[in-house]
Amino acid sequence: MKKDIHPPYYSKAKITCACGAKFTVGSTKENMETEICSACHPFYTGKAKLVDVAGRVDRFRARLEKTAAIKKKQKQ
């Protein structure tokens, strides 16, 4: 490696999440703040958050039920 061109490496950089979780990693920044981490991300926790904007999910479900009812009627 060339001298004096690389940023300093902090092997014990402190990471703080918005959820309150704190952990230590290696980084070129000494302190970092993040909005989401593995302790609060829905993929890792299994708690999916469904954000319904303007009732789009409800409209989709209603349309899905309507389609299922039409298909059921056609089979009879």
Buried (B, 14 or more C-beta within 10 A) or exposed (E): EEEEEEEEEBEEBBBBBEEEBEEEEEBEEEEEEEEBBEEBEEEEEEEEEEEEEEEEEEEEEEEEEEEEEEEEEEEE
